[in-house]
Amino acid sequence: MDDFIAARSQMALSLGFHIIFSCIGMIMPLFMAVSHFKWLKTGDIVYRNVTRAWSRGVAIFFATGAVSGTVLSFELGLLWPEFMKHAGPIFGMPFSLEGTAFFIEAIALGFYLYGWNKFNKWFHWFTGVIVGISGLASGILVIAANAWMNSPAGFDYINGQYLNIDPIAAMFNDAWFSQALHMILAALTATGFAVAGVHALMILKRKNVLFHTRAFRIAAVFACAGAILQPFSGDISAKDVAKRQPAKLAAMEAHFKTEEKAALVLGGVPDEQHETVHYALRIPGALSLLAHGDFKTPVTGLDAFPKDVRPPVAITHYAFQLMVGLGMLLLLIAVFYFFTLWKKRKWLEKRWLLKLFAVAIPLGFIAVEAGWTVTEVGRQPWIIYGIMRTRDAVTPMPGIVYSFYIFTAVYVSLSIVVMALLYRQVKMVGKLYDVA
């Protein structure tokens, strides 16, 4: 492994861990606020207990998200100094605003965790709402910075210089809305199914059934709503990528040749040497429809780009297929669950329905990881799309491979600690939370 691959691997590892912590950190406060509101409106003590349990989970993921996010900030400067030298003044605004949102979130979370029976009950609930709003704002601002890398804006690039910088235009670039919408719905779906699945497991084990049933229903409704909305945001994202990053779309679909009535490729094994896809199911015209809204408009293939600026096709295609496949599976579960709520409420108590959610625990996060793989690998070889190559941004410092090994050990250790803490939280529900 050379230093360039080690730097990319370390960044991928850091992002892969942080994205899970940040997704849960963004969405769990929403569940917590809804449960708290239900307690205030109904007086049902079970909702208070659920709220208190979830608030501890929010605290755990806030701490781990802060640690992993701070590491990422340092890595940007240490691993990619040439990138930060030029990009920092342009897209620094969303990062600074994210720091402000994080600061507000930390204060509000402190008020919330230690404000039980000390504040006015509605003010206490409001501090929890602020935790959720500031967490979402942090996520959107970071996504805006990433979107800028995919859709550079807010400057003029003249003779290798970055001139006429406009931070507002950089932050609200052409990609920020579609990426932010898609990511927030992905976080909602992944977190919702994971939380609902954990509570479903506990119901199956007949432990604190009423407590876990209330928690399961809140999480399941949000998860299923996110899963149903996600394909619409995916369509917006696909059309946006087709317009701004046609090479990425071509890699996602393993679409090698520019053609009218372009077929949508399902599955298959890309053969980059011979520029074809083996064992794939093709739907004629469907890619043209998804990318441009009709069956005839040509879709740009990889043949339109020199080979040295084409993204890696296989990994981008496989990750995209995995993301879409899992998204469709979660969509089917969501539609079925809402049908059950509408027409077959007695099925809600069936063990097979709970097992369905239990099986879905990891699926949303696998889809999230696959989606970020598409976003990042599909942009290669560019770190700033069309302007700066990733290889030109890496640090000249040697020995990055050892840093990669060290950070791998740190993140694995952090994950073990987090899982142990969460396991204790779930195991101790009967003693710590499900009380009168």
C-alpha positions as CSV (number, residue, x, y, z in Angstrom):
1,M,0.0,0.0,0.0
2,D,1.5,3.3,-1.1
3,D,1.0,6.6,0.9
4,F,-1.7,7.8,-1.5
5,I,-3.8,4.7,-1.2
6,A,-3.2,4.8,2.6
7,A,-4.4,8.4,2.8
8,R,-7.5,7.6,0.9
9,S,-8.1,4.4,2.9
10,Q,-7.7,6.3,6.2
11,M,-10.2,9.0,5.0
12,A,-12.6,6.3,3.9
13,L,-12.4,4.5,7.2
14,S,-12.9,7.7,9.2
15,L,-15.9,8.7,7.0
16,G,-17.3,5.2,7.2
17,F,-17.4,5.2,11.0
18,H,-18.4,8.8,11.4
19,I,-21.4,8.6,9.0
20,I,-23.0,6.0,11.3
21,F,-22.5,8.1,14.4
22,S,-23.7,11.2,12.7
23,C,-26.8,9.7,11.2
24,I,-27.9,8.4,14.6
25,G,-26.9,11.7,16.3
26,M,-29.0,13.6,13.8
27,I,-32.2,11.5,14.0
28,M,-32.4,10.1,17.5
29,P,-33.1,13.5,19.0
30,L,-36.2,13.7,16.8
31,F,-37.5,10.4,18.2
32,M,-36.6,11.6,21.7
33,A,-38.6,14.8,21.2
34,V,-41.6,13.0,19.8
35,S,-41.7,10.5,22.8
36,H,-41.3,13.4,25.2
37,F,-44.1,15.3,23.6
38,K,-46.4,12.2,23.9
39,W,-45.6,12.0,27.6
40,L,-46.4,15.7,28.1
41,K,-49.7,15.4,26.2
42,T,-50.9,12.0,27.6
43,G,-49.2,11.7,31.0
44,D,-48.3,8.1,30.1
45,I,-45.2,7.3,32.2
46,V,-44.0,4.8,29.6
47,Y,-43.3,7.6,27.2
48,R,-41.2,9.4,29.8
49,N,-39.2,6.2,30.4
50,V,-38.6,5.8,26.6
51,T,-37.5,9.4,26.4
52,R,-35.0,9.1,29.2
53,A,-33.6,5.9,27.7
54,W,-33.3,7.4,24.3
55,S,-31.7,10.6,25.7
56,R,-28.8,8.5,27.1
57,G,-28.3,7.0,23.6
58,V,-28.3,10.5,22.2
59,A,-25.6,11.4,24.6
60,I,-23.4,8.4,23.7
61,F,-23.6,9.1,20.0
62,F,-23.1,12.9,20.5
63,A,-19.8,12.1,22.3
64,T,-18.6,9.6,19.7
65,G,-19.8,11.7,16.8
66,A,-17.9,14.7,18.2
67,V,-14.7,12.6,18.6
68,S,-14.9,11.1,15.1
69,G,-15.9,14.4,13.5
70,T,-12.9,16.2,15.1
71,V,-10.6,13.5,13.8
72,L,-12.0,14.1,10.3
73,S,-11.4,17.8,10.6
74,F,-7.7,17.2,11.4
75,E,-7.4,14.6,8.7
76,L,-8.5,17.1,6.0
77,G,-5.6,19.3,6.9
78,L,-3.0,16.6,7.6
79,L,-3.7,14.3,4.7
80,W,-4.9,16.8,2.0
81,P,-3.0,20.0,2.7
82,E,-3.0,21.2,-1.0
83,F,-6.8,20.7,-1.1
84,M,-7.3,22.7,2.1
85,K,-4.9,25.4,1.0
86,H,-7.2,26.3,-1.9
87,A,-10.6,25.0,-0.8
88,G,-10.5,26.3,2.8
89,P,-11.2,30.0,2.0
90,I,-14.0,29.0,-0.4
91,F,-16.0,26.4,1.5
92,G,-14.9,27.3,5.0
93,M,-18.3,29.0,5.8
94,P,-20.4,25.8,6.1
95,F,-17.7,24.3,8.3
96,S,-17.6,27.4,10.6
97,L,-21.4,27.4,10.8
98,E,-21.4,23.7,11.5
99,G,-19.1,24.5,14.5
100,T,-21.7,27.0,15.7
101,A,-24.5,24.5,15.3
102,F,-22.5,21.9,17.2
103,F,-21.9,24.4,20.0
104,I,-25.6,25.1,20.3
105,E,-26.4,21.4,20.2
106,A,-23.9,20.7,23.1
107,I,-25.4,23.4,25.3
108,A,-29.0,22.3,24.6
109,L,-28.1,18.6,25.2
110,G,-26.6,19.6,28.6
111,F,-29.8,21.5,29.5
112,Y,-31.8,18.5,28.4
113,L,-29.9,15.8,30.2
114,Y,-29.7,17.6,33.5
115,G,-32.9,19.5,33.3
116,W,-35.3,16.8,34.4
117,N,-37.5,18.2,37.2
118,K,-35.6,21.4,37.2
119,F,-37.0,23.4,34.3
120,N,-40.5,24.2,33.2
121,K,-41.7,21.0,31.5
122,W,-42.3,22.6,28.1
123,F,-39.0,24.5,28.2
124,H,-37.3,21.2,29.0
125,W,-38.9,19.6,26.0
126,F,-37.9,22.6,23.8
127,T,-34.3,22.1,24.7
128,G,-34.6,18.6,23.3
129,V,-36.1,20.0,20.1
130,I,-33.1,22.4,19.8
131,V,-30.8,19.4,20.1
132,G,-32.6,17.8,17.1
133,I,-32.7,21.0,15.0
134,S,-29.0,21.9,15.6
135,G,-28.0,18.3,14.8
136,L,-29.9,18.4,11.5
137,A,-28.3,21.8,10.7
138,S,-24.8,20.4,11.4
139,G,-25.5,17.5,9.0
140,I,-26.8,19.7,6.3
141,L,-23.9,22.1,6.5
142,V,-21.3,19.3,6.3
143,I,-23.2,17.9,3.3
144,A,-23.1,21.3,1.7
145,A,-19.3,21.3,2.0
146,N,-19.1,17.8,0.4
147,A,-21.5,18.9,-2.3
148,W,-19.2,21.7,-3.2
149,M,-16.5,19.1,-3.9
150,N,-18.9,17.5,-6.4
151,S,-20.2,20.8,-7.8
152,P,-17.6,23.5,-7.3
153,A,-19.0,27.1,-7.2
154,G,-18.3,30.5,-5.7
155,F,-15.0,31.2,-7.4
156,D,-13.3,31.7,-10.7
157,Y,-10.5,29.3,-11.6
158,I,-8.1,31.3,-13.8
159,N,-4.5,30.2,-14.6
160,G,-4.4,27.9,-11.6
161,Q,-5.6,30.5,-9.2
162,Y,-8.9,30.7,-7.3
163,L,-10.2,34.2,-7.7
164,N,-13.4,36.2,-7.0
165,I,-14.4,34.0,-4.0
166,D,-18.1,34.0,-3.0
167,P,-18.6,31.8,0.1
168,I,-22.4,32.0,-0.1
169,A,-22.5,30.8,-3.7
170,A,-20.0,28.0,-2.7
171,M,-22.2,26.9,0.2
172,F,-25.4,26.9,-1.9
173,N,-23.9,25.1,-4.8
174,D,-26.0,23.2,-7.4
175,A,-25.6,19.9,-5.5
176,W,-26.3,20.9,-1.9
177,F,-30.1,20.5,-1.9
178,S,-30.3,17.1,-3.6
179,Q,-27.4,15.7,-1.5
180,A,-28.8,17.1,1.7
181,L,-32.3,15.8,1.1
182,H,-31.1,12.4,0.1
183,M,-28.7,12.1,3.1
184,I,-31.3,13.3,5.7
185,L,-33.9,10.8,4.4
186,A,-31.2,8.1,4.4
187,A,-30.3,8.9,8.0
188,L,-33.9,8.8,9.0
189,T,-34.5,5.5,7.3
190,A,-31.3,3.8,8.5
191,T,-31.6,5.0,12.1
192,G,-35.4,4.3,12.2
193,F,-35.1,0.7,11.1
194,A,-32.1,0.1,13.4
195,V,-33.9,1.5,16.5
196,A,-37.2,-0.2,15.6
197,G,-35.4,-3.5,15.0
198,V,-33.6,-3.4,18.4
199,H,-36.9,-2.8,20.2
200,A,-38.5,-5.5,18.1
201,L,-35.9,-8.0,19.2
202,M,-36.6,-7.1,22.9
203,I,-40.3,-7.6,22.3
204,L,-39.6,-11.0,20.8
205,K,-37.7,-11.9,23.9
206,R,-40.7,-10.8,26.0
207,K,-38.7,-8.2,28.0
208,N,-40.4,-4.9,29.1
209,V,-42.9,-5.5,26.3
210,L,-45.0,-2.3,26.8
211,F,-41.9,-0.1,26.9
212,H,-40.4,-1.6,23.8
213,T,-43.7,-1.6,21.9
214,R,-44.1,2.2,22.4
215,A,-40.5,2.8,21.3
216,F,-40.8,0.5,18.4
217,R,-43.9,2.2,17.0
218,I,-42.4,5.7,17.1
219,A,-39.2,4.5,15.3
220,A,-41.0,2.3,12.8
221,V,-43.3,5.0,11.6
222,F,-40.4,7.4,11.0
223,A,-38.3,4.7,9.4
224,C,-41.1,3.7,7.0
225,A,-41.9,7.3,6.1
226,G,-38.3,7.9,5.2
227,A,-38.1,4.7,3.2
228,I,-41.2,5.7,1.1
229,L,-39.9,9.2,0.5
230,Q,-36.3,8.1,-0.3
231,P,-37.0,7.0,-4.0
232,F,-38.3,10.5,-4.8
233,S,-35.1,12.1,-3.4
234,G,-33.1,9.4,-5.3
235,D,-34.8,10.5,-8.6
236,I,-33.9,14.1,-7.9
237,S,-30.3,13.1,-7.2
238,A,-30.0,10.9,-10.3
239,K,-31.2,13.7,-12.6
240,D,-28.9,16.1,-10.9
241,V,-25.9,13.8,-11.3
242,A,-26.8,13.2,-14.9
243,K,-26.6,16.9,-15.5
244,R,-23.5,17.8,-13.4
245,Q,-21.4,14.5,-13.3
246,P,-22.3,12.4,-16.3
247,A,-19.1,10.3,-15.8
248,K,-20.3,9.4,-12.3
249,L,-23.8,8.4,-13.6
250,A,-22.1,6.3,-16.3
251,A,-20.0,4.5,-13.7
252,M,-23.0,3.9,-11.4
253,E,-24.9,2.3,-14.2
254,A,-21.8,0.7,-15.9
255,H,-23.0,2.6,-19.0
256,F,-20.0,2.4,-21.4
257,K,-21.5,3.8,-24.6
258,T,-23.4,7.0,-25.3
259,E,-26.7,6.0,-26.8
260,E,-30.4,7.0,-27.2
261,K,-33.0,4.9,-25.3
262,A,-30.3,3.9,-22.8
263,A,-31.1,0.8,-20.9
264,L,-31.1,0.6,-17.1
265,V,-28.7,-2.1,-16.0
266,L,-29.7,-4.3,-13.1
267,G,-26.9,-6.3,-11.5
268,G,-24.2,-7.6,-13.8
269,V,-20.4,-7.8,-13.7
270,P,-18.7,-4.8,-15.4
271,D,-15.8,-5.6,-17.7
272,E,-13.8,-2.4,-18.0
273,Q,-11.3,-3.9,-20.4
274,H,-13.9,-4.8,-23.0
275,E,-16.4,-2.1,-21.9
276,T,-19.3,-4.3,-21.4
277,V,-21.4,-5.8,-18.6
278,H,-21.9,-9.5,-18.2
279,Y,-24.9,-11.3,-16.7
280,A,-27.0,-8.1,-16.4
281,L,-30.7,-7.5,-16.7
282,R,-31.4,-4.6,-19.0
283,I,-34.6,-2.4,-19.2
284,P,-34.5,-0.6,-22.5
285,G,-35.0,3.2,-22.3
286,A,-35.3,3.2,-18.5
287,L,-32.0,5.0,-17.9
288,S,-32.9,7.7,-20.3
289,L,-36.2,8.1,-18.5
290,L,-34.5,8.3,-15.0
291,A,-31.8,10.6,-16.1
292,H,-33.7,13.0,-18.4
293,G,-37.4,12.3,-18.0
294,D,-38.1,10.7,-21.4
295,F,-37.2,7.4,-23.1
296,K,-35.2,8.9,-26.1
297,T,-32.7,11.5,-24.8
298,P,-29.2,10.1,-25.1
299,V,-27.3,9.3,-21.9
300,T,-23.6,10.1,-21.9
301,G,-21.5,7.0,-21.6
302,L,-17.9,6.5,-20.4
303,D,-16.8,6.5,-24.0
304,A,-17.2,10.3,-23.9
305,F,-14.4,10.7,-21.4
306,P,-10.7,10.0,-21.6
307,K,-9.7,6.9,-19.6
308,D,-7.6,8.9,-17.1
309,V,-10.7,10.8,-15.9
310,R,-13.1,7.9,-15.7
311,P,-14.2,6.8,-12.2
312,P,-13.6,3.2,-11.1
313,V,-16.6,1.4,-12.6
314,A,-16.9,-1.9,-10.8
315,I,-16.9,-0.6,-7.2
316,T,-19.1,2.4,-8.1
317,H,-21.6,0.1,-9.9
318,Y,-21.7,-2.6,-7.2
319,A,-22.1,0.1,-4.4
320,F,-24.9,1.7,-6.4
321,Q,-26.7,-1.6,-7.0
322,L,-26.4,-2.5,-3.3
323,M,-27.7,0.9,-2.2
324,V,-30.7,0.7,-4.5
325,G,-31.5,-2.9,-3.8
326,L,-31.5,-2.4,0.0
327,G,-33.5,0.8,-0.5
328,M,-36.2,-1.1,-2.4
329,L,-36.3,-3.9,0.2
330,L,-36.8,-1.3,3.0
331,L,-39.5,0.4,0.8
332,L,-41.4,-2.9,0.6
333,I,-41.2,-3.3,4.3
334,A,-42.4,0.2,4.8
335,V,-45.4,-0.1,2.4
336,F,-46.3,-3.4,4.1
337,Y,-46.1,-1.9,7.6
338,F,-48.3,1.1,6.7
339,F,-50.8,-1.3,5.1
340,T,-50.8,-3.3,8.3
341,L,-51.5,-0.1,10.3
342,W,-54.3,0.8,7.9
343,K,-56.1,-2.5,7.3
344,K,-54.6,-5.4,9.4
345,R,-53.8,-3.9,12.8
346,K,-54.0,-7.3,14.5
347,W,-50.9,-8.2,12.5
348,L,-49.0,-5.7,14.6
349,E,-48.7,-8.3,17.4
350,K,-47.4,-11.0,15.1
351,R,-43.9,-12.3,15.7
352,W,-43.1,-12.6,12.0
353,L,-43.7,-8.8,11.6
354,L,-41.2,-8.1,14.5
355,K,-38.7,-10.5,13.0
356,L,-39.0,-8.6,9.7
357,F,-37.8,-5.4,11.4
358,A,-35.2,-7.3,13.4
359,V,-33.6,-8.6,10.2
360,A,-33.6,-5.0,8.8
361,I,-31.5,-3.6,11.6
362,P,-28.2,-3.3,9.6
363,L,-29.7,-2.8,6.1
364,G,-30.2,0.9,6.2
365,F,-26.7,1.6,7.4
366,I,-25.2,-0.8,4.8
367,A,-27.2,1.3,2.2
368,V,-25.8,4.5,3.6
369,E,-22.2,3.2,3.4
370,A,-22.8,2.1,-0.2
371,G,-24.3,5.5,-1.0
372,W,-21.2,7.3,0.3
373,T,-19.0,4.9,-1.7
374,V,-20.9,6.0,-4.8
375,T,-20.6,9.6,-4.0
376,E,-16.8,9.6,-3.2
377,V,-15.5,6.9,-5.5
378,G,-17.7,8.0,-8.3
379,R,-16.1,11.5,-8.2
380,Q,-12.6,10.1,-8.7
381,P,-10.0,11.0,-9.9
382,W,-11.1,14.4,-8.7
383,I,-11.1,15.8,-5.2
384,I,-12.6,19.1,-6.6
385,Y,-14.6,17.9,-9.5
386,G,-13.0,18.9,-12.8
387,I,-10.4,21.1,-11.2
388,M,-8.1,19.3,-8.7
389,R,-7.2,15.7,-8.8
390,T,-7.1,13.7,-5.6
391,R,-3.5,12.6,-6.2
392,D,-2.4,16.3,-6.4
393,A,-4.0,17.1,-3.1
394,V,-2.3,14.4,-0.9
395,T,0.4,15.2,1.6
396,P,4.0,14.6,0.7
397,M,4.6,13.3,4.2
398,P,5.8,9.7,4.2
399,G,4.6,6.9,6.5
400,I,0.9,7.4,6.1
401,V,0.4,3.7,6.0
402,Y,1.3,3.5,9.7
403,S,-1.2,6.3,10.5
404,F,-3.8,4.2,8.7
405,Y,-3.1,1.2,10.8
406,I,-3.2,3.2,14.0
407,F,-6.5,4.9,13.1
408,T,-8.0,1.6,12.2
409,A,-7.2,0.3,15.7
410,V,-8.6,3.4,17.2
411,Y,-11.9,3.3,15.3
412,V,-12.4,-0.5,16.0
413,S,-11.8,0.2,19.7
414,L,-14.2,3.1,19.7
415,S,-16.9,0.9,18.0
416,I,-16.4,-1.8,20.6
417,V,-16.9,0.7,23.4
418,V,-20.0,2.2,21.8
419,M,-21.6,-1.3,21.2
420,A,-20.8,-2.2,24.8
421,L,-22.4,1.0,26.1
422,L,-25.5,0.5,23.9
423,Y,-25.8,-3.2,25.0
424,R,-25.7,-2.1,28.6
425,Q,-28.4,0.5,27.9
426,V,-30.7,-2.1,26.4
427,K,-29.9,-4.7,29.0
428,M,-30.6,-2.4,31.9
429,V,-33.9,-1.0,30.6
430,G,-35.9,-2.9,33.3
431,K,-33.7,-1.4,36.1
432,L,-32.9,2.0,34.9
433,Y,-35.8,3.2,32.7
434,D,-38.9,1.0,32.8
435,V,-39.9,2.2,36.2
436,A,-42.8,4.1,37.7
